[in-house]
């Protein structure tokens, strides 16, 4: 009780005010220091992040020379690739190449058609379907091989080869030409291929047999054996072709056929490599 009375006696208004002042200062100091510590921690984390980013940027900068070299190499590859790939603006020149190639191999181009390219905004590649019909000798497959090497983005869809007789073939070809879609023709780097070599892939008529239309000319009574004369020296045969009578001996030509030999009851004809016998009265 004595101590409590002593404290009350010493507790004056000035002491209370001073105590309240110091208490408020302490509260204010705590209110200021605590957020500052949090901000310091956040700033420390941010500094660490920036330091890591700086290291990454330094690593990229160190690779700058290599990256620039790769960019140059990539551009060179694109340019070289563009020299082999025509654009939509180059299609007329592609048609000229196909026509020149047919002349180069002594072939006749009977038809050349294509479907206009359909492209959407933003497309970088397009397809032009085309069809060709050619006629010529056994070099037709040489044309196809040379065409593929000259136009590597030409994708064959169908190739039909028909033997039409007398060493002549017909080629029907369907393909898709893949082209680059460019904004301007001046952006094309395509180089027209040179026709300075021959790719020989020769067709043999024996691989195809004989067309029925050719054989039919000699089996539908257009050619008839009217008589045969065989002596020790030679044999001769009297044939009627479309109503016209003529004598033939071995080696004589009759349209697509050549007389191989005359026998007692008829004649053997070599019809474009196929032996066909016609007998008297047939």
Secondary structure, 3 states (H helix, E strand, C coil): CHHHHHHHHHCCHHHHHHHHHHHHHHHHHHHHHHHHHHHHHHHHHHHHHHHHHHHHHHHHHHCHHHHHHHHHHHHHHHHHHHHHCCEHHHHHHHHHHHHHHHHHCCCEEEEEEECCCCCCCCCCEEEEEEEEEEEECCCHHHHHHHHHHHCCCEEEEEEEEEEEECCEEEEEEEEEEEEECCCCHHHCCCCCCCCCCCCCCCCCHHHCCCCHHHHHHHHCCCEEEEEEEECCCCEEEEEEECCEEEEEECCCEECCEEEEEEECCEEEEEECCEEEEEEECC
